[in-house]
Amino acid sequence: MKREFVIAGNWKMYKTGAEARELVLALAGSFAAVRGLTVVVFPPFTALESVRGLDPKVRIGAQNVFYEEQGAFTGEVAPRMLAGLAEYVLVGHSERRQVFHESDADVARKLRAALAAGLKPVLCLGETLPERESNATLSKVDGQLDAALAGVSGPEWGSVLVAYEPIWAIGTGRTATPQQAQEVHRHLRLRLEAMAPSRRVPILYGGSVKPENSLDLLSQEDIDGLLVGGASLKAESFSAIINSGSQLLRS
């Protein structure tokens, strides 16, 4: 099977609308379109309108979504409000789980709502350092995977992506080795093949991804892309990561 990569940048709570527009334009000019390569950026809600439609090489995602269509939910954003602004949406990011105390049930409801609205959810999952050190990594990601994807069926699988982000490697400068990442990705691959036998659900790796380690990570058999944090905030570093994917697809 010919490989395909999704290289995504989560900008978190950085970039105004003007700054986001400037970054997308700089980014779009820094890499060439390659068959099999999808580039996605996840700006803050307030910057989505500013970056919409700037360049077809750069797809747009939202960092979060609520699970109700409308109502008295101050500060939340409904899936239908993202129509025309975003194609992808993050659900279950570790910061949402840890800082905002989102449960597996919350994540599952968000994923279902995103699919119903025609969005492509990127399901984030991963373990803490104590869980890693107690050999509970696989049971943790299994629980998160099963809870979020229960009920997904048929063509819906074509819109689902998964991102494995070991919490102990997010923003810490500490990265899972390519072999550690591949081990978990392989486990997830087998679980997803059992859930959706006719699909290859993309599985991205996230956690202190940098230009220096991107090629080694993408070279692993079951890593289908990268979810990049800090290194996606500058066109130079993010384009270097994107070009790691391009290099492998051209080889």
Backbone torsions as a table, in degrees:
resi	resn	phi	psi	omega
1	MET	NA	128.9	178.6
2	LYS	-66.9	136.9	-176.1
3	ARG	-75.3	150.9	172.1
4	GLU	-134.9	146.5	-179.3
5	PHE	-126.8	143.3	169.2
6	VAL	-115.3	118.4	177.1
7	ILE	-110.0	115.1	-172.9
8	ALA	-121.3	144.4	178.1
9	GLY	-120.1	119.8	177.6
10	ASN	-97.1	109.9	-175.0
11	TRP	-85.3	-4.1	176.6
12	LYS	49.8	-141.5	-177.3
13	MET	-95.7	58.6	176.0
14	TYR	-131.3	154.3	173.2
15	LYS	83.1	118.0	168.0
16	THR	-74.2	175.8	177.9
17	GLY	-58.9	-44.9	-179.8
18	ALA	-65.4	-41.2	179.3
19	GLU	-66.0	-39.2	179.4
20	ALA	-65.6	-41.7	178.3
21	ARG	-61.1	-45.5	-180.0
22	GLU	-60.9	-41.1	-178.7
23	LEU	-68.5	-42.7	179.4
24	VAL	-62.9	-42.2	179.9
25	LEU	-64.9	-41.6	177.9
26	ALA	-65.7	-41.0	-179.6
27	LEU	-64.7	-46.1	-177.8
28	ALA	-60.3	-31.0	179.5
29	GLY	-83.3	-2.0	-172.8
30	SER	-104.1	-5.4	178.6
31	PHE	-145.5	154.9	-179.8
32	ALA	-98.9	150.0	176.5
33	ALA	-65.4	135.9	179.0
34	VAL	-132.6	135.0	179.0
35	ARG	-59.6	129.9	179.5
36	GLY	93.6	-2.8	-178.7
37	LEU	-109.7	122.6	176.1
38	THR	-116.6	128.3	178.8
39	VAL	-113.3	128.8	-178.1
40	VAL	-130.4	138.3	171.6
41	VAL	-119.3	146.2	-179.2
42	PHE	-118.8	84.6	177.4
43	PRO	-77.5	170.7	171.7
44	PRO	-62.7	160.1	179.3
45	PHE	-52.2	-41.7	-173.9
46	THR	-67.8	-12.7	-178.8
47	ALA	-106.1	-2.8	-175.8
48	LEU	-61.2	-44.1	-179.8
49	GLU	-63.9	-34.6	-177.2
50	SER	-68.4	-28.2	-175.2
51	VAL	-104.6	-4.1	-176.6
52	ARG	-61.9	127.8	172.1
53	GLY	70.1	17.5	-177.4
54	LEU	-70.5	-40.4	-178.9
55	ASP	-156.0	131.5	-176.7
56	PRO	-65.8	-17.4	179.0
57	LYS	-74.6	-16.3	-176.5
58	VAL	-116.0	107.5	178.1
59	ARG	-82.2	159.9	-174.1
60	ILE	-119.3	137.5	175.4
61	GLY	-131.0	159.9	174.8
62	ALA	-103.3	153.7	-174.8
63	GLN	-84.8	-12.5	-175.4
64	ASN	-165.3	165.4	175.4
65	VAL	-158.5	152.5	175.7
66	PHE	-97.0	165.1	-173.4
67	TYR	-98.7	-1.4	176.2
68	GLU	-101.0	152.6	-178.4
69	GLU	-75.7	-29.9	178.3
70	GLN	-171.4	173.7	176.6
71	GLY	137.8	-173.4	-177.5
72	ALA	-84.9	73.9	-179.1
73	PHE	-128.7	74.4	-174.2
74	THR	-53.7	129.0	176.6
75	GLY	89.0	-6.0	-178.9
76	GLU	-95.4	163.1	-179.5
77	VAL	-126.4	123.0	-178.1
78	ALA	-80.2	154.1	179.6
79	PRO	-54.9	-42.1	-176.7
80	ARG	-68.1	-20.8	176.9
81	MET	-71.3	-17.5	179.6
82	LEU	-90.1	-5.4	-178.8
83	ALA	-58.1	127.6	-179.9
84	GLY	84.1	-12.3	180.0
85	LEU	-103.3	-34.6	-174.8
86	ALA	-139.9	148.0	176.2
87	GLU	-103.5	-32.8	-178.0
88	TYR	-116.2	164.0	173.8
89	VAL	-152.0	136.8	174.7
90	LEU	-78.8	137.4	171.6
91	VAL	-133.8	137.7	175.4
92	GLY	77.7	19.0	177.4
93	HIS	-57.1	146.5	-175.3
94	SER	-57.1	-32.5	179.0
95	GLU	-69.3	-33.9	174.5
96	ARG	-68.7	-40.1	-180.0
97	ARG	-68.8	-43.5	-173.3
98	GLN	-85.5	-48.9	-175.3
99	VAL	-77.5	-39.5	-175.5
100	PHE	-106.0	6.7	171.1
101	HIS	57.8	37.8	175.2
102	GLU	-73.0	133.3	-179.3
103	SER	-90.1	169.9	174.2
104	ASP	-57.9	-36.4	179.0
105	ALA	-65.9	-40.2	176.6
106	ASP	-61.3	-45.2	-179.0
107	VAL	-61.9	-42.0	179.3
108	ALA	-62.0	-42.1	179.6
109	ARG	-65.4	-39.0	178.5
110	LYS	-65.9	-41.7	-180.0
111	LEU	-63.7	-43.2	178.8
112	ARG	-63.2	-41.8	-179.4
113	ALA	-66.0	-38.6	178.4
114	ALA	-63.0	-46.3	178.9
115	LEU	-61.6	-41.8	-179.2
116	ALA	-63.1	-27.4	-179.3
117	ALA	-92.0	2.5	178.8
118	GLY	83.7	13.8	176.6
119	LEU	-88.4	159.9	177.1
120	LYS	-104.0	103.1	-177.6
121	PRO	-77.3	138.1	172.4
122	VAL	-105.8	103.1	-177.4
123	LEU	-79.8	117.1	-179.7
124	CYS	-96.8	137.5	177.6
125	LEU	-151.3	159.8	-178.8
126	GLY	167.2	168.1	-173.2
127	GLU	-110.0	158.2	174.5
128	THR	-81.6	170.5	178.4
129	LEU	-63.6	-44.8	176.7
130	PRO	-59.2	-36.3	178.1
131	GLU	-67.9	-39.5	176.3
132	ARG	-62.3	-45.3	-175.8
133	GLU	-71.4	-20.4	178.0
134	SER	-99.5	14.8	177.7
135	ASN	61.0	33.7	-179.2
136	ALA	-104.8	11.1	-176.4
137	THR	-56.2	-51.8	-173.2
138	LEU	-68.7	-37.7	178.3
139	SER	-68.0	-34.1	178.6
140	LYS	-66.5	-49.2	-178.1
141	VAL	-69.6	-30.7	175.9
142	ASP	-61.5	-45.0	-179.4
143	GLY	-63.4	-42.4	179.6
144	GLN	-67.0	-40.8	-179.7
145	LEU	-64.6	-49.4	-177.2
146	ASP	-63.1	-41.8	-177.9
147	ALA	-65.0	-41.5	-174.0
148	ALA	-77.7	-34.2	-170.9
149	LEU	-101.5	3.4	175.6
150	ALA	-59.6	127.4	178.0
151	GLY	94.8	-12.5	175.4
152	VAL	-70.4	135.0	-175.7
153	SER	-152.8	165.4	172.7
154	GLY	52.5	-135.8	-175.8
155	PRO	-65.6	-16.7	178.4
156	GLU	-57.1	-31.4	-178.4
157	TRP	-61.1	-25.0	179.3
158	GLY	-69.9	-10.5	-179.9
159	SER	-107.1	-4.0	-174.4
160	VAL	-94.3	135.8	169.7
161	LEU	-125.2	154.1	177.5
162	VAL	-123.2	141.1	176.4
163	ALA	-126.4	116.1	175.4
164	TYR	-87.1	116.9	180.0
165	GLU	-128.5	96.8	174.6
166	PRO	-60.6	121.3	-173.4
167	ILE	-58.8	-33.2	-178.5
168	TRP	-70.2	-7.5	-179.1
169	ALA	-112.5	4.3	-176.8
170	ILE	-90.1	114.9	177.1
171	GLY	68.3	13.2	-176.7
172	THR	-102.3	-12.7	-172.8
173	GLY	81.6	-7.8	178.8
174	ARG	-97.0	120.0	-175.1
175	THR	-113.6	140.1	170.1
176	ALA	-60.7	140.1	176.1
177	THR	-64.8	157.1	176.2
178	PRO	-53.7	-34.9	179.9
179	GLN	-70.1	-40.2	177.1
180	GLN	-63.9	-43.4	179.3
181	ALA	-63.8	-44.9	-179.7
182	GLN	-60.8	-39.0	-179.8
183	GLU	-58.4	-45.9	-179.3
184	VAL	-72.6	-39.3	178.8
185	HIS	-62.1	-39.6	178.4
186	ARG	-63.5	-42.1	177.7
187	HIS	-61.1	-45.7	178.8
188	LEU	-64.3	-38.1	179.1
189	ARG	-58.1	-46.5	-178.7
190	LEU	-65.3	-38.9	178.1
191	ARG	-64.9	-42.7	-178.2
192	LEU	-70.6	-34.7	176.3
193	GLU	-63.4	-34.7	177.3
194	ALA	-70.7	-32.6	-179.0
195	MET	-80.0	-37.2	-177.1
196	ALA	-135.1	78.4	-171.7
197	PRO	-58.6	-28.2	-174.9
198	SER	-95.3	6.4	-175.4
199	ARG	-123.8	147.9	165.0
200	ARG	-106.2	96.5	-180.0
201	VAL	-71.9	125.2	179.8
202	PRO	-63.0	133.6	177.6
203	ILE	-120.2	114.1	-179.2
204	LEU	-96.3	155.0	172.8
205	TYR	-109.3	137.6	175.7
206	GLY	-137.2	146.5	178.4
207	GLY	139.8	92.9	179.6
208	SER	55.9	42.1	175.7
209	VAL	-74.7	134.3	-178.8
210	LYS	-135.9	164.6	175.1
211	PRO	-54.6	-34.6	-174.7
212	GLU	-68.7	-27.5	-178.3
213	ASN	-111.7	-2.3	-173.5
214	SER	-65.6	-39.8	-177.7
215	LEU	-66.0	-43.1	179.2
216	ASP	-64.2	-39.6	178.9
217	LEU	-65.6	-46.9	-178.2
218	LEU	-68.5	-19.1	179.2
219	SER	-74.5	-12.4	180.0
220	GLN	-73.5	142.4	-171.4
221	GLU	-57.8	-37.9	-172.5
222	ASP	-107.3	12.9	174.5
223	ILE	-98.4	113.5	-174.3
224	ASP	-98.7	8.3	-179.3
225	GLY	159.1	-173.3	-174.1
226	LEU	-137.0	142.3	171.3
227	LEU	-110.5	108.0	-168.5
228	VAL	-102.6	137.2	177.5
229	GLY	-98.4	-104.4	-173.4
230	GLY	-55.4	-37.0	-177.8
231	ALA	-70.8	-9.3	178.0
232	SER	-89.9	-1.6	-176.6
233	LEU	-85.9	-5.9	176.3
234	LYS	-128.2	133.8	-176.5
235	ALA	-59.8	-37.9	-176.2
236	GLU	-62.5	-49.1	-177.7
237	SER	-73.3	-38.2	-178.7
238	PHE	-69.0	-40.3	179.2
239	SER	-66.4	-30.8	176.1
240	ALA	-64.4	-38.5	177.5
241	ILE	-68.1	-43.4	177.0
242	ILE	-58.6	-42.1	-178.3
243	ASN	-70.7	-19.2	170.2
244	SER	-63.4	-43.0	176.1
245	GLY	-64.0	-43.1	179.0
246	SER	-59.9	-41.9	-178.7
247	GLN	-60.0	-44.0	-179.1
248	LEU	-69.9	-36.2	179.9
249	LEU	-70.0	-28.3	179.4
250	ARG	-82.3	-19.6	-173.7
251	SER	-78.6	NA	NA
